[in-house]
């Protein structure tokens, strides 16, 4: 195959990973076409209409800003020239059934003082130690896992051994909930920081303790995007288009054609055939294993690369007038017993006592909005859950009754048209079972089992929240960066023997650490 054919790249999916890769590859001079089933870019960074205008129905925050800055720079652009970001002074406001509240801030000293007022001086000291440990964990795993396209177990072990204080956090079988029991005396603080397991789609009772590092990703800064997270996706698509990328929306890929042992084309539901020497799949990797893109790809991934599945969610997106609780931009309303949330979810049911994330998106930057305001409410749920209309009514009653019990009501209460269920997410993102974060983070080795960018089929690459380094906006962006650089490297060193020279192929995995598509 000559260079002209190799220069033709088809990216399947205009989510964060696919957009990042398209920006970089088109800037490098490749002929890039991005196709997507949706009518606009963004993937999970989507918007839905409400009475107050389009509202984000996916991720609501941006962390790890330097990752996005590097993505734009690699495409010959500047992040600040294309989107307006505002750093949040208050990270989130937290509420408990006993009426207590706690604000955490971008300023570490303010957060420590707030924790002291909330739970006493001993709790403040425990928070300070926890934050220091989370920062050390993040530092140890950032370069060796998240920023690396091909992390090795040896490199990770060296990072931990160089910091002996981190060893207790990386012991096999040590869960995040188990670690937090020793880190905080106050059960409310254990509940708060255990919630970070859900950022990558897991339960604190089954996710490894090293996920404590996610707190550092948020403590280092949270930004809101003017116009919502979907505005970031549109800006990225604009940079890619300026670099020469062609976007085709409303186009569904049905098969990746293989000729002579490598990718040759992508076939669309319309019957169109797009020749491509390189194909980048920015979708759930489970779609390959179940043959959605052709039977020849079924054996590329071991089952452990995509299963077990992560959490899904029941998401309400609507406009209304709030009453009662003094909301901030990001709000978390905790249930009374976390085990009554994650226990039923583990059995495939809705939680009995859910924690609810409420994004008052018109309050970004401390704004005082007009009414009605736009809201997104997220309740964790199991992947693969099918809800009848009666079940959806029960979900509605549970969600808004729990909020009412904590002092927050809405006028009007949204109807079922405002609800996105796990089954609806599966329809939006095929083969995902509604799992919003790809593979589950449960188990110590889960971080090493996600597929990486390069597959065992020459010409086929992967990116997105289901691949290394995992779910969430910055992690998906890193996956796109890894994929683009791997594609460019492989073009440079193409040879008939390249396939046998691959380090690991698709049986190896990745890190899972970082913010989730949504809270």
C-alpha positions in Angstrom: 0.0 0.0 0.0 1.4 3.4 -0.9 1.4 6.6 1.1 -1.6 8.1 -0.8 -3.8 5.3 0.5 -2.4 5.6 4.0 -3.1 9.3 4.1 -6.8 8.6 4.0 -8.1 8.3 7.6 -11.7 7.7 8.5 -12.7 8.4 12.1 -15.9 6.7 13.3 -17.4 8.9 16.0 -17.1 12.6 16.7 -16.7 12.3 20.4 -13.9 13.9 22.4 -11.3 11.3 21.4 -12.2 11.3 17.7 -12.2 15.1 17.7 -8.8 15.3 19.3 -7.3 12.8 16.9 -8.9 14.5 13.8 -7.4 17.9 14.9 -3.9 16.4 15.2 -4.0 14.2 12.1 -5.4 16.8 9.8 -2.8 19.3 11.1 -0.1 16.7 10.2 -1.4 16.7 6.6 -3.5 13.5 6.5 -6.8 13.3 4.6 -9.3 12.9 7.5 -13.0 12.2 7.3 -15.1 12.0 10.5 -18.4 10.3 10.5 -21.0 10.3 13.2 -24.6 9.0 13.6 -25.6 12.2 15.4 -26.4 15.5 13.8 -23.6 17.4 15.6 -20.2 16.7 17.1 -19.6 15.8 20.8 -20.7 12.3 21.4 -21.6 12.2 25.1 -21.1 16.0 25.2 -24.5 16.4 23.7 -27.3 18.9 24.2 -31.1 18.6 24.3 -33.8 21.2 23.9 -35.5 22.7 26.9 -37.9 25.6 27.6 -34.9 27.7 28.5 -32.8 26.7 25.5 -30.4 23.9 24.7 -29.0 22.2 27.8 -26.0 19.9 28.3 -27.1 16.3 28.8 -23.7 14.8 29.4 -20.4 16.1 31.0 -20.8 19.4 32.8 -17.3 20.2 34.0 -13.8 20.4 32.6 -10.8 19.4 34.7 -7.1 18.9 33.8 -7.2 22.0 31.5 -3.5 21.5 30.4 -4.6 18.3 28.5 -7.0 20.4 26.3 -4.4 23.2 25.9 -1.9 20.6 24.6 -4.6 19.2 22.2 -5.2 22.6 20.6 -1.5 23.4 20.5 -0.8 20.1 18.7 -3.3 21.2 16.1 -1.7 24.6 15.6 -4.4 26.4 17.6 -4.9 28.0 21.0 -7.6 26.8 23.4 -8.3 30.4 24.6 -8.9 31.6 21.0 -11.7 29.1 20.6 -13.6 28.7 23.9 -14.1 30.9 26.9 -13.3 29.1 30.2 -14.1 30.3 33.7 -12.4 28.7 36.7 -14.8 27.8 39.4 -14.1 29.3 42.8 -16.4 26.7 44.5 -15.9 23.2 43.2 -19.2 21.9 44.5 -21.8 22.2 47.2 -22.7 19.0 49.1 -25.9 18.3 51.0 -26.8 15.5 53.5 -30.2 14.3 54.8 -29.4 15.6 58.3 -29.4 19.2 56.9 -25.6 19.7 56.9 -23.8 21.2 53.9 -20.2 21.5 52.9 -18.6 23.6 50.1 -15.3 22.6 48.7 -13.1 25.2 46.9 -10.4 25.6 44.4 -8.3 27.1 47.2 -7.0 24.2 49.4 -6.8 26.4 52.5 -10.5 27.4 52.1 -11.5 23.8 51.7 -9.6 22.7 54.8 -11.2 25.5 56.8 -14.6 24.5 55.5 -14.0 20.9 56.5 -12.9 22.0 60.0 -16.1 24.0 60.4 -18.2 21.2 59.1 -16.7 18.3 61.1 -14.0 19.7 63.5 -10.3 20.2 63.6 -9.4 16.5 63.5 -11.4 16.2 60.3 -9.5 19.2 58.8 -6.2 17.5 59.6 -7.5 14.2 58.0 -8.6 16.1 55.0 -5.1 17.7 54.6 -3.4 14.3 54.8 -5.9 12.8 52.4 -5.4 15.6 49.9 -1.6 15.3 50.1 -1.9 11.5 49.5 -4.2 12.1 46.5 -1.7 14.6 45.0 1.1 12.2 45.4 -0.9 9.4 43.8 -1.8 11.7 40.9 1.8 12.7 40.4 2.9 9.1 40.4 0.3 7.9 37.9 -0.1 10.9 35.6 3.1 10.4 33.5 3.5 6.7 33.9 -0.2 5.8 33.1 -2.4 8.6 31.8 0.1 10.4 29.7 1.7 7.2 28.4 0.2 5.5 25.4 1.7 2.2 26.5 2.1 2.1 30.3 4.0 -0.9 31.7 3.4 -2.7 35.0 7.1 -2.3 35.7 7.0 1.5 35.4 4.0 1.7 37.6 5.6 -0.5 40.2 8.7 1.7 40.2 6.6 4.8 40.7 4.9 3.3 43.8 8.1 1.9 45.3 9.7 5.3 44.9 7.0 6.6 47.2 6.5 4.1 50.0 3.7 6.0 51.5 1.6 5.1 48.5 2.0 1.3 48.9 -1.1 0.9 51.2 -3.2 2.6 48.5 -2.1 0.2 45.8 -2.4 -3.1 47.7 -4.5 -5.8 45.9 -8.0 -5.9 47.3 -7.8 -2.5 49.0 -11.0 -0.7 48.0 -11.6 3.0 48.0 -14.3 2.6 50.7 -11.8 0.6 52.8 -9.2 3.2 52.5 -11.6 6.0 53.4 -12.7 4.2 56.5 -9.2 4.7 57.9 -8.7 8.1 56.4 -11.8 9.9 57.9 -13.7 9.5 61.1 -16.7 11.4 59.8 -18.9 9.1 57.7 -20.1 12.0 55.6 -16.6 12.7 54.4 -16.1 9.0 53.6 -19.3 9.2 51.6 -18.2 12.4 49.8 -14.8 11.1 48.7 -16.1 7.6 48.0 -18.3 9.3 45.3 -15.2 9.8 43.2 -15.4 6.1 42.2 -18.5 7.0 40.2 -16.5 9.4 38.1 -15.2 6.4 36.3 -18.3 4.3 36.6 -17.7 2.3 39.7 -18.8 1.6 43.3 -16.5 2.7 46.1 -17.0 -0.7 47.7 -15.4 -2.5 44.7 -13.1 0.1 43.0 -9.4 0.2 44.0 -8.2 2.7 46.6 -5.9 4.4 44.1 -8.9 6.1 42.6 -8.5 8.6 45.5 -6.2 10.4 43.0 -9.4 11.6 41.2 -9.9 14.2 44.0 -6.6 15.8 43.0 -7.7 16.1 39.4 -10.7 18.1 40.6 -8.9 20.0 43.4 -6.4 21.2 40.7 -9.2 23.2 39.0 -12.7 23.0 37.5 -13.7 25.1 34.6 -17.0 25.9 33.0 -17.3 26.4 29.3 -19.3 29.4 28.0 -22.1 28.0 26.0 -21.8 24.6 27.7 -19.6 21.6 27.1 -21.1 21.1 23.7 -19.5 24.5 22.7 -16.1 22.9 23.3 -17.0 20.0 20.9 -18.1 22.5 18.3 -14.9 24.5 18.7 -12.8 21.4 18.3 -14.7 20.4 15.2 -14.1 23.9 13.8 -10.3 23.6 14.3 -10.3 20.2 12.7 -12.3 21.6 9.7 -9.9 24.5 9.4 -7.1 21.9 9.2 -8.9 20.1 6.4 -11.0 17.5 8.2 -14.4 16.6 6.5 -17.3 15.9 8.8 -20.3 13.7 7.7 -23.1 13.7 10.2 -26.1 11.4 10.2 -23.9 8.7 8.9 -23.7 5.3 10.6 -20.8 2.9 10.0 -21.9 -0.7 9.4 -18.7 -2.5 8.5 -15.0 -2.0 8.5 -13.7 -3.6 5.3 -10.5 -5.6 5.6 -8.3 -6.5 2.6 -4.9 -8.2 2.6 -4.9 -8.3 6.3 -5.5 -4.6 7.0 -8.2 -2.0 6.9 -9.4 -0.9 3.5 -12.7 1.0 3.9 -15.6 1.9 6.0 -19.1 1.1 4.8 -22.1 3.2 5.8 -25.8 2.4 6.3 -26.5 4.5 3.2 -24.5 2.1 1.1 -21.6 4.5 0.6 -18.1 3.1 0.8 -15.3 5.3 2.2 -11.8 4.0 1.3 -9.4 4.3 4.2 -6.0 2.9 4.9 -6.4 4.0 8.5 -9.6 3.7 10.5 -9.9 5.1 14.0 -12.9 3.8 16.0 -14.2 6.3 18.6 -16.9 4.2 20.0 -17.4 1.6 22.7 -14.9 -1.2 22.0 -17.6 -3.7 22.8 -19.0 -3.0 19.4 -16.1 -4.8 17.8 -16.5 -7.8 20.0 -20.2 -8.3 19.2 -19.6 -8.0 15.4 -21.4 -4.6 15.0 -18.7 -3.5 12.6 -18.1 -6.9 10.9 -17.5 -10.5 11.9 -13.8 -10.3 11.1 -13.3 -8.0 14.0 -14.9 -10.1 16.7 -11.7 -11.7 18.0 -9.6 -8.5 18.2 -10.5 -7.9 21.9 -10.5 -10.3 24.8 -13.7 -10.2 26.9 -11.7 -8.7 29.8 -11.0 -5.6 27.7 -14.7 -4.6 27.8 -16.4 -6.5 30.6 -17.7 -6.2 33.3 -19.5 -3.0 32.4 -19.4 0.3 34.3 -22.3 2.2 35.8 -25.0 3.8 33.7 -27.3 6.5 34.8 -30.8 7.9 34.8 -30.4 11.5 33.6 -33.0 14.3 33.7 -32.5 17.4 31.5 -35.1 20.1 31.8 -35.9 23.7 32.6 -37.8 24.8 35.7 -38.0 27.3 38.6 -36.2 25.8 41.7 -37.4 26.4 45.2 -35.8 26.0 48.6 -32.1 24.9 48.6 -29.5 27.6 47.8 -28.0 26.0 44.8 -24.5 26.5 43.4 -23.4 25.4 39.9 -22.5 21.9 41.0 -24.5 20.3 43.8 -24.4 16.8 45.3 -27.4 15.6 47.4 -26.2 12.5 49.3 -28.5 9.6 50.4 -28.5 8.4 54.0 -26.7 5.1 53.4 -24.4 4.5 50.4 -24.9 0.8 50.7 -28.6 1.3 49.8 -27.4 3.0 46.6 -24.6 0.6 45.4 -26.1 -2.6 46.8 -29.2 -2.6 44.6 -27.2 -1.3 41.6 -24.9 -4.3 41.9 -27.9 -6.5 41.6 -29.2 -4.7 38.5 -31.8 -2.5 40.2 -32.3 1.2 40.7 -30.8 2.5 44.0 -33.1 2.6 47.0 -31.4 5.6 48.5 -29.6 7.5 45.7 -27.0 10.2 45.7 -28.1 12.8 43.2 -25.9 15.2 41.3 -27.7 18.4 40.3 -26.1 20.8 37.8 -27.7 24.2 37.8 -26.0 25.1 34.6 -27.1 28.7 34.4 -25.3 29.4 37.7 -21.8 28.9 36.3 -19.4 31.6 37.5 -21.8 32.6 40.3 -24.4 34.0 37.9 -27.9 34.7 39.2 -30.1 33.4 36.4 -33.6 34.2 35.2 -36.2 31.5 35.4 -36.8 29.0 34.2 -33.3 27.7 34.7 -31.7 24.7 32.9 -30.9 21.6 35.0 -29.2 18.2 34.7 -29.8 15.7 37.4 -27.9 12.4 37.4 -28.7 9.3 39.4 -26.4 6.3 39.1 -28.0 3.1 37.7 -26.8 -0.3 36.4 -25.8 -0.8 32.8 -28.3 -2.8 30.8 -31.2 -1.7 32.9 -34.6 -1.7 31.0 -37.3 0.5 32.6 -40.9 0.1 31.7 -43.0 3.3 31.8 -44.1 2.3 35.3 -40.5 1.9 36.3 -39.7 5.3 34.8 -42.6 6.8 36.9 -41.0 5.2 39.9 -37.6 6.7 39.0 -39.2 10.1 38.7 -40.9 9.8 42.0 -37.7 8.6 43.7 -35.6 11.3 42.2 -37.8 14.3 43.0 -39.0 13.0 46.4 -35.4 12.6 47.6 -34.6 16.1 46.5 -37.8 17.4 48.1 -36.8 15.7 51.4 -33.6 17.6 51.2 -35.3 20.9 50.6 -35.2 21.3 46.8 -38.3 21.4 44.6 -38.9 22.3 41.0 -41.8 24.0 39.3 -42.8 22.3 37.1 -41.5 18.8 37.9 -40.3 17.4 34.5 -42.2 14.6 32.8 -40.7 11.4 31.4 -39.8 13.2 28.1 -36.9 14.7 30.1 -35.5 11.4 31.2 -32.6 9.5 29.5 -32.5 5.9 30.7 -29.7 3.3 30.4 -31.5 1.7 27.5 -31.8 5.1 25.8 -28.0 5.6 26.3 -27.4 2.2 24.6 -29.4 3.4 21.6 -27.4 6.6 21.5 -24.1 4.8 21.9 -24.5 1.3 20.3 -23.2 -1.8 22.1 -22.5 0.1 25.3 -25.5 -1.4 27.2 -25.8 2.2 28.5 -22.5 1.9 30.4 -21.3 5.5 30.3 -17.7 4.8 31.2 -16.9 1.6 29.2 -15.3 -1.1 31.2 -15.9 -1.2 35.0 -13.1 0.1 37.2 -13.7 -2.7 39.8 -10.7 -4.7 40.7 -7.0 -3.8 41.1 -6.1 -4.9 37.5 -9.0 -3.2 35.8 -6.8 -0.2 35.0 -4.6 -2.4 33.0 -7.3 -4.1 30.9 -8.8 -1.4 28.8 -7.7 -1.6 25.1 -5.0 0.7 23.9 -4.9 2.7 20.7 -3.2 0.1 18.4 -5.1 -3.1 17.6 -3.8 -6.4 16.2 -5.4 -5.4 12.9 -3.0 -3.1 10.9 -4.7 0.1 10.1 -7.4 -0.1 12.9 -7.0 2.1 16.0 -9.2 2.9 19.0 -9.9 5.9 21.1 -12.6 7.2 23.4 -13.7 6.7 27.0 -13.7 2.9 26.6 -10.0 2.8 25.8 -6.8 3.8 27.6 -6.6 5.8 29.7 -10.3 5.7 30.5 -13.5 7.7 30.8 -14.1 11.5 31.3 -13.4 14.5 29.1 -9.6 14.8 29.8 -9.1 11.0 29.7 -11.0 10.7 26.4 -8.9 13.6 25.0 -5.7 11.8 26.0 -7.0 8.7 24.2 -7.4 10.7 21.1 -3.9 12.1 21.4 -2.4 8.7 22.0 -4.3 7.3 18.9 -3.1 10.2 16.7 0.5 9.9 17.7 0.4 6.1 17.4 -1.0 6.4 13.8 1.7 8.9 12.9 4.4 6.7 14.4 3.1 3.6 12.5 3.0 5.5 9.2 6.7 6.4 9.7 7.7 2.9 10.5 5.4 0.9 8.3 6.9 -2.4 7.2 5.6 -5.9 6.4 6.8 -7.1 9.8 5.2 -4.3 11.8 2.4 -6.5 13.1 4.7 -8.8 15.0 6.6 -5.9 16.5 3.5 -4.5 18.3 4.0 -4.0 22.0 1.1 -5.9 23.6 -1.6 -5.6 20.9 -5.2 -5.5 22.1 -4.8 -7.9 25.0 -3.1 -5.3 27.1 -5.0 -2.5 28.9 -4.7 0.9 30.4 -5.2 3.2 33.3 -8.6 4.3 34.4 -8.2 7.5 36.3 -9.9 10.9 35.8 -13.2 12.7 35.6 -16.3 11.1 34.2 -18.5 12.2 31.4 -20.6 13.6 34.0 -20.9 13.8 37.7 
